[in-house]
Amino acid sequence: MSKHKEKIEKVFEHPASGNIDFKKLIHALEHYGAEVDISKHNKAKIFLKGEELVIPVPHDHVLSKDMVVEVRHFLEKVGLTPDNLD
């Protein structure tokens, strides 16, 4: 299994994981076609399949559980779920 697929699967774990590395998740999203723009105000704009998600870049580079849930909902909306990964 690829490390990118593992990162996406981690977003879908229940209960939400509090140990997802922001940079590794961004790399996984880019692997699956997302465009990510980090602003000078430390916001990450994630563009994927015509949708956009804006989240703050965490200071400790670990996503909070609330952010993980937000990312999960975004990925469900664009159809990037563990079932659809190769």
PyMOL Python script that loads the backbone (N, CA, C, O; Angstrom):
from pymol import cmd

cmd.read_pdbstr("""\
ATOM      1  N   MET A   1       0.847  -1.182   0.000  1.00  0.00           N
ATOM      2  CA  MET A   1       0.000   0.000   0.000  1.00  0.00           C
ATOM      3  C   MET A   1       0.890   1.241   0.000  1.00  0.00           C
ATOM      4  O   MET A   1       1.917   1.284   0.678  1.00  0.00           O
ATOM      5  N   SER A   2       0.486   2.234  -0.759  1.00  0.00           N
ATOM      6  CA  SER A   2       1.315   3.433  -0.850  1.00  0.00           C
ATOM      7  C   SER A   2       1.154   4.293   0.394  1.00  0.00           C
ATOM      8  O   SER A   2       0.130   4.252   1.076  1.00  0.00           O
ATOM      9  N   LYS A   3       2.192   5.070   0.669  1.00  0.00           N
ATOM     10  CA  LYS A   3       2.142   5.960   1.837  1.00  0.00           C
ATOM     11  C   LYS A   3       1.078   7.034   1.634  1.00  0.00           C
ATOM     12  O   LYS A   3       0.499   7.523   2.604  1.00  0.00           O
ATOM     13  N   HIS A   4       0.814   7.409   0.369  1.00  0.00           N
ATOM     14  CA  HIS A   4      -0.208   8.419   0.101  1.00  0.00           C
ATOM     15  C   HIS A   4      -1.601   7.873   0.441  1.00  0.00           C
ATOM     16  O   HIS A   4      -2.423   8.559   1.050  1.00  0.00           O
ATOM     17  N   LYS A   5      -1.837   6.641   0.038  1.00  0.00           N
ATOM     18  CA  LYS A   5      -3.129   6.018   0.336  1.00  0.00           C
ATOM     19  C   LYS A   5      -3.308   5.885   1.844  1.00  0.00           C
ATOM     20  O   LYS A   5      -4.402   6.104   2.363  1.00  0.00           O
ATOM     21  N   GLU A   6      -2.241   5.527   2.546  1.00  0.00           N
ATOM     22  CA  GLU A   6      -2.311   5.397   4.006  1.00  0.00           C
ATOM     23  C   GLU A   6      -2.702   6.721   4.660  1.00  0.00           C
ATOM     24  O   GLU A   6      -3.484   6.741   5.610  1.00  0.00           O
ATOM     25  N   LYS A   7      -2.155   7.825   4.149  1.00  0.00           N
ATOM     26  CA  LYS A   7      -2.482   9.150   4.719  1.00  0.00           C
ATOM     27  C   LYS A   7      -3.950   9.478   4.516  1.00  0.00           C
ATOM     28  O   LYS A   7      -4.603   9.980   5.431  1.00  0.00           O
ATOM     29  N   ILE A   8      -4.483   9.202   3.321  1.00  0.00           N
ATOM     30  CA  ILE A   8      -5.895   9.477   3.061  1.00  0.00           C
ATOM     31  C   ILE A   8      -6.759   8.585   3.954  1.00  0.00           C
ATOM     32  O   ILE A   8      -7.754   9.045   4.513  1.00  0.00           O
ATOM     33  N   GLU A   9      -6.380   7.312   4.091  1.00  0.00           N
ATOM     34  CA  GLU A   9      -7.149   6.399   4.940  1.00  0.00           C
ATOM     35  C   GLU A   9      -7.158   6.869   6.384  1.00  0.00           C
ATOM     36  O   GLU A   9      -8.159   6.713   7.084  1.00  0.00           O
ATOM     37  N   LYS A  10      -6.046   7.443   6.834  1.00  0.00           N
ATOM     38  CA  LYS A  10      -5.947   7.933   8.217  1.00  0.00           C
ATOM     39  C   LYS A  10      -6.974   9.046   8.476  1.00  0.00           C
ATOM     40  O   LYS A  10      -7.496   9.165   9.584  1.00  0.00           O
ATOM     41  N   VAL A  11      -7.255   9.852   7.458  1.00  0.00           N
ATOM     42  CA  VAL A  11      -8.249  10.927   7.593  1.00  0.00           C
ATOM     43  C   VAL A  11      -9.642  10.338   7.875  1.00  0.00           C
ATOM     44  O   VAL A  11     -10.471  10.975   8.525  1.00  0.00           O
ATOM     45  N   PHE A  12      -9.884   9.121   7.380  1.00  0.00           N
ATOM     46  CA  PHE A  12     -11.204   8.517   7.512  1.00  0.00           C
ATOM     47  C   PHE A  12     -11.345   7.601   8.733  1.00  0.00           C
ATOM     48  O   PHE A  12     -12.389   6.974   8.914  1.00  0.00           O
ATOM     49  N   GLU A  13     -10.313   7.517   9.566  1.00  0.00           N
ATOM     50  CA  GLU A  13     -10.389   6.677  10.761  1.00  0.00           C
ATOM     51  C   GLU A  13     -11.422   7.232  11.736  1.00  0.00           C
ATOM     52  O   GLU A  13     -11.623   8.443  11.833  1.00  0.00           O
ATOM     53  N   HIS A  14     -12.074   6.318  12.457  1.00  0.00           N
ATOM     54  CA  HIS A  14     -12.991   6.705  13.547  1.00  0.00           C
ATOM     55  C   HIS A  14     -12.479   6.066  14.822  1.00  0.00           C
ATOM     56  O   HIS A  14     -12.212   4.865  14.816  1.00  0.00           O
ATOM     57  N   PRO A  15     -12.329   6.791  15.905  1.00  0.00           N
ATOM     58  CA  PRO A  15     -12.497   8.248  15.976  1.00  0.00           C
ATOM     59  C   PRO A  15     -11.390   8.961  15.193  1.00  0.00           C
ATOM     60  O   PRO A  15     -10.379   8.362  14.828  1.00  0.00           O
ATOM     61  N   ALA A  16     -11.608  10.244  14.949  1.00  0.00           N
ATOM     62  CA  ALA A  16     -10.647  11.027  14.156  1.00  0.00           C
ATOM     63  C   ALA A  16      -9.271  10.988  14.808  1.00  0.00           C
ATOM     64  O   ALA A  16      -9.136  11.125  16.024  1.00  0.00           O
ATOM     65  N   SER A  17      -8.263  10.800  13.981  1.00  0.00           N
ATOM     66  CA  SER A  17      -6.889  10.766  14.464  1.00  0.00           C
ATOM     67  C   SER A  17      -6.421  12.173  14.813  1.00  0.00           C
ATOM     68  O   SER A  17      -6.743  13.136  14.116  1.00  0.00           O
ATOM     69  N   GLY A  18      -5.665  12.282  15.888  1.00  0.00           N
ATOM     70  CA  GLY A  18      -5.081  13.573  16.254  1.00  0.00           C
ATOM     71  C   GLY A  18      -3.602  13.590  15.955  1.00  0.00           C
ATOM     72  O   GLY A  18      -2.849  14.362  16.549  1.00  0.00           O
ATOM     73  N   ASN A  19      -3.181  12.733  15.026  1.00  0.00           N
ATOM     74  CA  ASN A  19      -1.751  12.567  14.782  1.00  0.00           C
ATOM     75  C   ASN A  19      -1.452  12.506  13.279  1.00  0.00           C
ATOM     76  O   ASN A  19      -0.693  11.648  12.828  1.00  0.00           O
ATOM     77  N   ILE A  20      -2.055  13.427  12.505  1.00  0.00           N
ATOM     78  CA  ILE A  20      -1.817  13.440  11.065  1.00  0.00           C
ATOM     79  C   ILE A  20      -0.895  14.607  10.736  1.00  0.00           C
ATOM     80  O   ILE A  20      -1.205  15.764  11.022  1.00  0.00           O
ATOM     81  N   ASP A  21       0.234  14.283  10.135  1.00  0.00           N
ATOM     82  CA  ASP A  21       1.223  15.293   9.759  1.00  0.00           C
ATOM     83  C   ASP A  21       0.693  16.099   8.576  1.00  0.00           C
ATOM     84  O   ASP A  21       0.334  15.536   7.542  1.00  0.00           O
ATOM     85  N   PHE A  22       0.650  17.404   8.737  1.00  0.00           N
ATOM     86  CA  PHE A  22       0.089  18.297   7.725  1.00  0.00           C
ATOM     87  C   PHE A  22       0.815  18.168   6.392  1.00  0.00           C
ATOM     88  O   PHE A  22       0.175  18.011   5.352  1.00  0.00           O
ATOM     89  N   LYS A  23       2.138  18.231   6.410  1.00  0.00           N
ATOM     90  CA  LYS A  23       2.909  18.195   5.155  1.00  0.00           C
ATOM     91  C   LYS A  23       2.729  16.864   4.422  1.00  0.00           C
ATOM     92  O   LYS A  23       2.615  16.836   3.196  1.00  0.00           O
ATOM     93  N   LYS A  24       2.705  15.772   5.170  1.00  0.00           N
ATOM     94  CA  LYS A  24       2.529  14.463   4.539  1.00  0.00           C
ATOM     95  C   LYS A  24       1.141  14.334   3.923  1.00  0.00           C
ATOM     96  O   LYS A  24       0.977  13.736   2.859  1.00  0.00           O
ATOM     97  N   LEU A  25       0.136  14.903   4.604  1.00  0.00           N
ATOM     98  CA  LEU A  25      -1.209  14.874   4.044  1.00  0.00           C
ATOM     99  C   LEU A  25      -1.272  15.709   2.768  1.00  0.00           C
ATOM    100  O   LEU A  25      -1.893  15.297   1.788  1.00  0.00           O
ATOM    101  N   ILE A  26      -0.639  16.871   2.772  1.00  0.00           N
ATOM    102  CA  ILE A  26      -0.615  17.732   1.581  1.00  0.00           C
ATOM    103  C   ILE A  26       0.031  16.991   0.410  1.00  0.00           C
ATOM    104  O   ILE A  26      -0.474  17.039  -0.712  1.00  0.00           O
ATOM    105  N   HIS A  27       1.149  16.306   0.673  1.00  0.00           N
ATOM    106  CA  HIS A  27       1.815  15.533  -0.393  1.00  0.00           C
ATOM    107  C   HIS A  27       0.883  14.445  -0.934  1.00  0.00           C
ATOM    108  O   HIS A  27       0.840  14.202  -2.140  1.00  0.00           O
ATOM    109  N   ALA A  28       0.141  13.795  -0.039  1.00  0.00           N
ATOM    110  CA  ALA A  28      -0.788  12.754  -0.479  1.00  0.00           C
ATOM    111  C   ALA A  28      -1.895  13.360  -1.332  1.00  0.00           C
ATOM    112  O   ALA A  28      -2.266  12.791  -2.359  1.00  0.00           O
ATOM    113  N   LEU A  29      -2.428  14.512  -0.916  1.00  0.00           N
ATOM    114  CA  LEU A  29      -3.487  15.161  -1.697  1.00  0.00           C
ATOM    115  C   LEU A  29      -2.975  15.568  -3.072  1.00  0.00           C
ATOM    116  O   LEU A  29      -3.678  15.415  -4.071  1.00  0.00           O
ATOM    117  N   GLU A  30      -1.749  16.085  -3.124  1.00  0.00           N
ATOM    118  CA  GLU A  30      -1.154  16.464  -4.414  1.00  0.00           C
ATOM    119  C   GLU A  30      -0.976  15.230  -5.303  1.00  0.00           C
ATOM    120  O   GLU A  30      -1.177  15.296  -6.516  1.00  0.00           O
ATOM    121  N   HIS A  31      -0.604  14.121  -4.695  1.00  0.00           N
ATOM    122  CA  HIS A  31      -0.448  12.865  -5.439  1.00  0.00           C
ATOM    123  C   HIS A  31      -1.754  12.487  -6.137  1.00  0.00           C
ATOM    124  O   HIS A  31      -1.742  11.944  -7.241  1.00  0.00           O
ATOM    125  N   TYR A  32      -2.876  12.778  -5.483  1.00  0.00           N
ATOM    126  CA  TYR A  32      -4.188  12.446  -6.049  1.00  0.00           C
ATOM    127  C   TYR A  32      -4.802  13.602  -6.826  1.00  0.00           C
ATOM    128  O   TYR A  32      -6.005  13.599  -7.090  1.00  0.00           O
ATOM    129  N   GLY A  33      -3.993  14.589  -7.195  1.00  0.00           N
ATOM    130  CA  GLY A  33      -4.447  15.611  -8.128  1.00  0.00           C
ATOM    131  C   GLY A  33      -4.821  16.959  -7.545  1.00  0.00           C
ATOM    132  O   GLY A  33      -5.240  17.850  -8.284  1.00  0.00           O
ATOM    133  N   ALA A  34      -4.682  17.128  -6.254  1.00  0.00           N
ATOM    134  CA  ALA A  34      -5.023  18.418  -5.651  1.00  0.00           C
ATOM    135  C   ALA A  34      -3.940  19.450  -5.940  1.00  0.00           C
ATOM    136  O   ALA A  34      -2.758  19.122  -6.045  1.00  0.00           O
ATOM    137  N   GLU A  35      -4.370  20.704  -6.066  1.00  0.00           N
ATOM    138  CA  GLU A  35      -3.429  21.817  -6.116  1.00  0.00           C
ATOM    139  C   GLU A  35      -3.505  22.490  -4.765  1.00  0.00           C
ATOM    140  O   GLU A  35      -4.593  22.789  -4.272  1.00  0.00           O
ATOM    141  N   VAL A  36      -2.352  22.728  -4.165  1.00  0.00           N
ATOM    142  CA  VAL A  36      -2.321  23.318  -2.826  1.00  0.00           C
ATOM    143  C   VAL A  36      -1.508  24.597  -2.872  1.00  0.00           C
ATOM    144  O   VAL A  36      -0.385  24.621  -3.376  1.00  0.00           O
ATOM    145  N   ASP A  37      -2.090  25.656  -2.339  1.00  0.00           N
ATOM    146  CA  ASP A  37      -1.428  26.954  -2.287  1.00  0.00           C
ATOM    147  C   ASP A  37      -1.381  27.391  -0.833  1.00  0.00           C
ATOM    148  O   ASP A  37      -2.418  27.538  -0.185  1.00  0.00           O
ATOM    149  N   ILE A  38      -0.169  27.597  -0.323  1.00  0.00           N
ATOM    150  CA  ILE A  38      -0.003  28.071   1.050  1.00  0.00           C
ATOM    151  C   ILE A  38       0.206  29.583   0.986  1.00  0.00           C
ATOM    152  O   ILE A  38       1.154  30.062   0.365  1.00  0.00           O
ATOM    153  N   SER A  39      -0.683  30.322   1.631  1.00  0.00           N
ATOM    154  CA  SER A  39      -0.580  31.781   1.589  1.00  0.00           C
ATOM    155  C   SER A  39       0.412  32.284   2.627  1.00  0.00           C
ATOM    156  O   SER A  39       0.832  31.550   3.522  1.00  0.00           O
ATOM    157  N   LYS A  40       0.773  33.546   2.485  1.00  0.00           N
ATOM    158  CA  LYS A  40       1.696  34.147   3.456  1.00  0.00           C
ATOM    159  C   LYS A  40       1.017  34.327   4.816  1.00  0.00           C
ATOM    160  O   LYS A  40       1.679  34.624   5.810  1.00  0.00           O
ATOM    161  N   HIS A  41      -0.297  34.146   4.854  1.00  0.00           N
ATOM    162  CA  HIS A  41      -1.046  34.236   6.114  1.00  0.00           C
ATOM    163  C   HIS A  41      -1.246  32.853   6.743  1.00  0.00           C
ATOM    164  O   HIS A  41      -2.095  32.667   7.615  1.00  0.00           O
ATOM    165  N   ASN A  42      -0.438  31.880   6.276  1.00  0.00           N
ATOM    166  CA  ASN A  42      -0.485  30.514   6.805  1.00  0.00           C
ATOM    167  C   ASN A  42      -1.852  29.853   6.655  1.00  0.00           C
ATOM    168  O   ASN A  42      -2.348  29.194   7.569  1.00  0.00           O
ATOM    169  N   LYS A  43      -2.439  30.044   5.492  1.00  0.00           N
ATOM    170  CA  LYS A  43      -3.664  29.332   5.138  1.00  0.00           C
ATOM    171  C   LYS A  43      -3.334  28.422   3.966  1.00  0.00           C
ATOM    172  O   LYS A  43      -2.638  28.822   3.033  1.00  0.00           O
ATOM    173  N   ALA A  44      -3.833  27.206   4.021  1.00  0.00           N
ATOM    174  CA  ALA A  44      -3.652  26.267   2.918  1.00  0.00           C
ATOM    175  C   ALA A  44      -4.944  26.228   2.121  1.00  0.00           C
ATOM    176  O   ALA A  44      -6.000  25.879   2.650  1.00  0.00           O
ATOM    177  N   LYS A  45      -4.855  26.590   0.839  1.00  0.00           N
ATOM    178  CA  LYS A  45      -6.000  26.479  -0.063  1.00  0.00           C
ATOM    179  C   LYS A  45      -5.807  25.202  -0.860  1.00  0.00           C
ATOM    180  O   LYS A  45      -4.819  25.039  -1.577  1.00  0.00           O
ATOM    181  N   ILE A  46      -6.758  24.308  -0.724  1.00  0.00           N
ATOM    182  CA  ILE A  46      -6.687  23.021  -1.402  1.00  0.00           C
ATOM    183  C   ILE A  46      -7.765  23.003  -2.488  1.00  0.00           C
ATOM    184  O   ILE A  46      -8.955  23.117  -2.197  1.00  0.00           O
ATOM    185  N   PHE A  47      -7.332  22.860  -3.738  1.00  0.00           N
ATOM    186  CA  PHE A  47      -8.247  22.797  -4.880  1.00  0.00           C
ATOM    187  C   PHE A  47      -8.256  21.368  -5.406  1.00  0.00           C
ATOM    188  O   PHE A  47      -7.206  20.796  -5.699  1.00  0.00           O
ATOM    189  N   LEU A  48      -9.446  20.801  -5.524  1.00  0.00           N
ATOM    190  CA  LEU A  48      -9.548  19.436  -6.046  1.00  0.00           C
ATOM    191  C   LEU A  48     -10.924  19.244  -6.666  1.00  0.00           C
ATOM    192  O   LEU A  48     -11.946  19.479  -6.022  1.00  0.00           O
ATOM    193  N   LYS A  49     -10.938  18.814  -7.927  1.00  0.00           N
ATOM    194  CA  LYS A  49     -12.176  18.504  -8.649  1.00  0.00           C
ATOM    195  C   LYS A  49     -13.193  19.643  -8.563  1.00  0.00           C
ATOM    196  O   LYS A  49     -14.377  19.409  -8.325  1.00  0.00           O
ATOM    197  N   GLY A  50     -12.728  20.861  -8.756  1.00  0.00           N
ATOM    198  CA  GLY A  50     -13.621  22.008  -8.790  1.00  0.00           C
ATOM    199  C   GLY A  50     -14.061  22.522  -7.429  1.00  0.00           C
ATOM    200  O   GLY A  50     -14.844  23.468  -7.347  1.00  0.00           O
ATOM    201  N   GLU A  51     -13.572  21.917  -6.376  1.00  0.00           N
ATOM    202  CA  GLU A  51     -13.923  22.341  -5.016  1.00  0.00           C
ATOM    203  C   GLU A  51     -12.695  22.927  -4.329  1.00  0.00           C
ATOM    204  O   GLU A  51     -11.558  22.653  -4.713  1.00  0.00           O
ATOM    205  N   GLU A  52     -12.950  23.741  -3.303  1.00  0.00           N
ATOM    206  CA  GLU A  52     -11.843  24.373  -2.576  1.00  0.00           C
ATOM    207  C   GLU A  52     -12.078  24.236  -1.081  1.00  0.00           C
ATOM    208  O   GLU A  52     -13.198  24.389  -0.594  1.00  0.00           O
ATOM    209  N   LEU A  53     -11.010  23.947  -0.370  1.00  0.00           N
ATOM    210  CA  LEU A  53     -11.029  23.916   1.090  1.00  0.00           C
ATOM    211  C   LEU A  53      -9.900  24.805   1.571  1.00  0.00           C
ATOM    212  O   LEU A  53      -8.775  24.700   1.083  1.00  0.00           O
ATOM    213  N   VAL A  54     -10.190  25.677   2.521  1.00  0.00           N
ATOM    214  CA  VAL A  54      -9.160  26.529   3.100  1.00  0.00           C
ATOM    215  C   VAL A  54      -9.053  26.176   4.579  1.00  0.00           C
ATOM    216  O   VAL A  54     -10.027  26.264   5.326  1.00  0.00           O
ATOM    217  N   ILE A  55      -7.855  25.777   4.984  1.00  0.00           N
ATOM    218  CA  ILE A  55      -7.613  25.463   6.396  1.00  0.00           C
ATOM    219  C   ILE A  55      -6.343  26.167   6.849  1.00  0.00           C
ATOM    220  O   ILE A  55      -5.451  26.425   6.041  1.00  0.00           O
ATOM    221  N   PRO A  56      -6.257  26.477   8.135  1.00  0.00           N
ATOM    222  CA  PRO A  56      -5.027  27.083   8.634  1.00  0.00           C
ATOM    223  C   PRO A  56      -3.902  26.043   8.677  1.00  0.00           C
ATOM    224  O   PRO A  56      -4.135  24.864   8.942  1.00  0.00           O
ATOM    225  N   VAL A  57      -2.691  26.505   8.414  1.00  0.00           N
ATOM    226  CA  VAL A  57      -1.525  25.628   8.550  1.00  0.00           C
ATOM    227  C   VAL A  57      -1.238  25.511  10.048  1.00  0.00           C
ATOM    228  O   VAL A  57      -0.993  26.522  10.708  1.00  0.00           O
ATOM    229  N   PRO A  58      -1.267  24.290  10.593  1.00  0.00           N
ATOM    230  CA  PRO A  58      -1.035  24.155  12.036  1.00  0.00           C
ATOM    231  C   PRO A  58       0.401  24.499  12.415  1.00  0.00           C
ATOM    232  O   PRO A  58       1.345  24.124  11.719  1.00  0.00           O
ATOM    233  N   HIS A  59       0.555  25.219  13.527  1.00  0.00           N
ATOM    234  CA  HIS A  59       1.898  25.641  13.972  1.00  0.00           C
ATOM    235  C   HIS A  59       2.804  24.454  14.270  1.00  0.00           C
ATOM    236  O   HIS A  59       4.006  24.504  14.007  1.00  0.00           O
ATOM    237  N   ASP A  60       2.230  23.388  14.817  1.00  0.00           N
ATOM    238  CA  ASP A  60       3.033  22.206  15.156  1.00  0.00           C
ATOM    239  C   ASP A  60       3.039  21.177  14.034  1.00  0.00           C
ATOM    240  O   ASP A  60       3.573  20.080  14.196  1.00  0.00           O
ATOM    241  N   HIS A  61       2.438  21.534  12.881  1.00  0.00           N
ATOM    242  CA  HIS A  61       2.378  20.674  11.690  1.00  0.00           C
ATOM    243  C   HIS A  61       1.592  19.391  11.913  1.00  0.00           C
ATOM    244  O   HIS A  61       1.761  18.423  11.172  1.00  0.00           O
ATOM    245  N   VAL A  62       0.725  19.376  12.941  1.00  0.00           N
ATOM    246  CA  VAL A  62      -0.157  18.236  13.173  1.00  0.00           C
ATOM    247  C   VAL A  62      -1.592  18.753  13.151  1.00  0.00           C
ATOM    248  O   VAL A  62      -1.924  19.709  13.851  1.00  0.00           O
ATOM    249  N   LEU A  63      -2.437  18.118  12.346  1.00  0.00           N
ATOM    250  CA  LEU A  63      -3.828  18.559  12.228  1.00  0.00           C
ATOM    251  C   LEU A  63      -4.614  18.257  13.498  1.00  0.00           C
ATOM    252  O   LEU A  63      -4.488  17.175  14.071  1.00  0.00           O
ATOM    253  N   SER A  64      -5.422  19.212  13.932  1.00  0.00           N
ATOM    254  CA  SER A  64      -6.325  18.970  15.058  1.00  0.00           C
ATOM    255  C   SER A  64      -7.420  18.018  14.591  1.00  0.00           C
ATOM    256  O   SER A  64      -7.648  17.856  13.392  1.00  0.00           O
ATOM    257  N   LYS A  65      -8.094  17.392  15.554  1.00  0.00           N
ATOM    258  CA  LYS A  65      -9.178  16.467  15.183  1.00  0.00           C
ATOM    259  C   LYS A  65     -10.273  17.200  14.416  1.00  0.00           C
ATOM    260  O   LYS A  65     -10.865  16.639  13.493  1.00  0.00           O
ATOM    261  N   ASP A  66     -10.545  18.447  14.790  1.00  0.00           N
ATOM    262  CA  ASP A  66     -11.563  19.228  14.065  1.00  0.00           C
ATOM    263  C   ASP A  66     -11.160  19.434  12.614  1.00  0.00           C
ATOM    264  O   ASP A  66     -11.998  19.341  11.717  1.00  0.00           O
ATOM    265  N   MET A  67      -9.872  19.715  12.374  1.00  0.00           N
ATOM    266  CA  MET A  67      -9.400  19.907  11.003  1.00  0.00           C
ATOM    267  C   MET A  67      -9.461  18.599  10.227  1.00  0.00           C
ATOM    268  O   MET A  67      -9.783  18.593   9.039  1.00  0.00           O
ATOM    269  N   VAL A  68      -9.155  17.493  10.894  1.00  0.00           N
ATOM    270  CA  VAL A  68      -9.221  16.184  10.234  1.00  0.00           C
ATOM    271  C   VAL A  68     -10.647  15.926   9.757  1.00  0.00           C
ATOM    272  O   VAL A  68     -10.852  15.455   8.639  1.00  0.00           O
ATOM    273  N   VAL A  69     -11.630  16.233  10.598  1.00  0.00           N
ATOM    274  CA  VAL A  69     -13.036  16.040  10.225  1.00  0.00           C
ATOM    275  C   VAL A  69     -13.392  16.944   9.045  1.00  0.00           C
ATOM    276  O   VAL A  69     -14.105  16.524   8.134  1.00  0.00           O
ATOM    277  N   GLU A  70     -12.898  18.180   9.062  1.00  0.00           N
ATOM    278  CA  GLU A  70     -13.157  19.119   7.962  1.00  0.00           C
ATOM    279  C   GLU A  70     -12.578  18.583   6.646  1.00  0.00           C
ATOM    280  O   GLU A  70     -13.232  18.627   5.604  1.00  0.00           O
ATOM    281  N   VAL A  71     -11.346  18.078   6.712  1.00  0.00           N
ATOM    282  CA  VAL A  71     -10.699  17.505   5.521  1.00  0.00           C
ATOM    283  C   VAL A  71     -11.478  16.271   5.057  1.00  0.00           C
ATOM    284  O   VAL A  71     -11.668  16.075   3.857  1.00  0.00           O
ATOM    285  N   ARG A  72     -11.927  15.442   5.999  1.00  0.00           N
ATOM    286  CA  ARG A  72     -12.689  14.239   5.656  1.00  0.00           C
ATOM    287  C   ARG A  72     -13.952  14.612   4.882  1.00  0.00           C
ATOM    288  O   ARG A  72     -14.262  13.995   3.863  1.00  0.00           O
ATOM    289  N   HIS A  73     -14.684  15.623   5.366  1.00  0.00           N
ATOM    290  CA  HIS A  73     -15.906  16.036   4.679  1.00  0.00           C
ATOM    291  C   HIS A  73     -15.604  16.558   3.273  1.00  0.00           C
ATOM    292  O   HIS A  73     -16.348  16.289   2.330  1.00  0.00           O
ATOM    293  N   PHE A  74     -14.512  17.302   3.142  1.00  0.00           N
ATOM    294  CA  PHE A  74     -14.095  17.800   1.830  1.00  0.00           C
ATOM    295  C   PHE A  74     -13.783  16.635   0.887  1.00  0.00           C
ATOM    296  O   PHE A  74     -14.217  16.628  -0.265  1.00  0.00           O
ATOM    297  N   LEU A  75     -13.040  15.669   1.378  1.00  0.00           N
ATOM    298  CA  LEU A  75     -12.664  14.525   0.538  1.00  0.00           C
ATOM    299  C   LEU A  75     -13.890  13.699   0.146  1.00  0.00           C
ATOM    300  O   LEU A  75     -13.962  13.182  -0.969  1.00  0.00           O
ATOM    301  N   GLU A  76     -14.851  13.574   1.063  1.00  0.00           N
ATOM    302  CA  GLU A  76     -16.090  12.866   0.723  1.00  0.00           C
ATOM    303  C   GLU A  76     -16.832  13.614  -0.380  1.00  0.00           C
ATOM    304  O   GLU A  76     -17.388  12.999  -1.289  1.00  0.00           O
ATOM    305  N   LYS A  77     -16.838  14.939  -0.295  1.00  0.00           N
ATOM    306  CA  LYS A  77     -17.540  15.778  -1.273  1.00  0.00           C
ATOM    307  C   LYS A  77     -16.958  15.603  -2.681  1.00  0.00           C
ATOM    308  O   LYS A  77     -17.695  15.580  -3.667  1.00  0.00           O
ATOM    309  N   VAL A  78     -15.615  15.478  -2.763  1.00  0.00           N
ATOM    310  CA  VAL A  78     -14.977  15.347  -4.083  1.00  0.00           C
ATOM    311  C   VAL A  78     -14.769  13.884  -4.493  1.00  0.00           C
ATOM    312  O   VAL A  78     -14.225  13.604  -5.561  1.00  0.00           O
ATOM    313  N   GLY A  79     -15.205  12.962  -3.640  1.00  0.00           N
ATOM    314  CA  GLY A  79     -15.128  11.544  -3.992  1.00  0.00           C
ATOM    315  C   GLY A  79     -13.760  10.913  -3.823  1.00  0.00           C
ATOM    316  O   GLY A  79     -13.473   9.884  -4.434  1.00  0.00           O
ATOM    317  N   LEU A  80     -12.906  11.519  -2.997  1.00  0.00           N
ATOM    318  CA  LEU A  80     -11.578  10.937  -2.748  1.00  0.00           C
ATOM    319  C   LEU A  80     -11.640  10.219  -1.392  1.00  0.00           C
ATOM    320  O   LEU A  80     -11.232  10.750  -0.359  1.00  0.00           O
ATOM    321  N   THR A  81     -12.162   8.998  -1.441  1.00  0.00           N
ATOM    322  CA  THR A  81     -12.321   8.201  -0.226  1.00  0.00           C
ATOM    323  C   THR A  81     -11.485   6.928  -0.352  1.00  0.00           C
ATOM    324  O   THR A  81     -11.092   6.555  -1.457  1.00  0.00           O
ATOM    325  N   PRO A  82     -11.211   6.263   0.764  1.00  0.00           N
ATOM    326  CA  PRO A  82     -10.381   5.039   0.698  1.00  0.00           C
ATOM    327  C   PRO A  82     -10.893   4.013  -0.306  1.00  0.00           C
ATOM    328  O   PRO A  82     -10.098   3.293  -0.911  1.00  0.00           O
ATOM    329  N   ASP A  83     -12.211   3.938  -0.492  1.00  0.00           N
ATOM    330  CA  ASP A  83     -12.780   2.979  -1.452  1.00  0.00           C
ATOM    331  C   ASP A  83     -12.380   3.280  -2.895  1.00  0.00           C
ATOM    332  O   ASP A  83     -12.328   2.381  -3.734  1.00  0.00           O
ATOM    333  N   ASN A  84     -12.098   4.554  -3.175  1.00  0.00           N
ATOM    334  CA  ASN A  84     -11.811   4.976  -4.552  1.00  0.00           C
ATOM    335  C   ASN A  84     -10.332   5.101  -4.867  1.00  0.00           C
ATOM    336  O   ASN A  84      -9.970   5.526  -5.964  1.00  0.00           O
ATOM    337  N   LEU A  85      -9.473   4.740  -3.930  1.00  0.00           N
ATOM    338  CA  LEU A  85      -8.030   4.905  -4.142  1.00  0.00           C
ATOM    339  C   LEU A  85      -7.431   3.658  -4.736  1.00  0.00           C
ATOM    340  O   LEU A  85      -7.896   2.545  -4.487  1.00  0.00           O
ATOM    341  N   ASP A  86      -6.372   3.858  -5.539  1.00  0.00           N
ATOM    342  CA  ASP A  86      -5.658   2.694  -6.080  1.00  0.00           C
ATOM    343  C   ASP A  86      -4.256   2.667  -5.577  1.00  0.00           C
ATOM    344  O   ASP A  86      -3.494   1.763  -5.921  1.00  0.00           O
TER     345      ASP A  86
END
""", "prot")
cmd.dss("prot")
cmd.show_as("cartoon", "prot")
cmd.util.cbc("prot")
cmd.orient("prot")
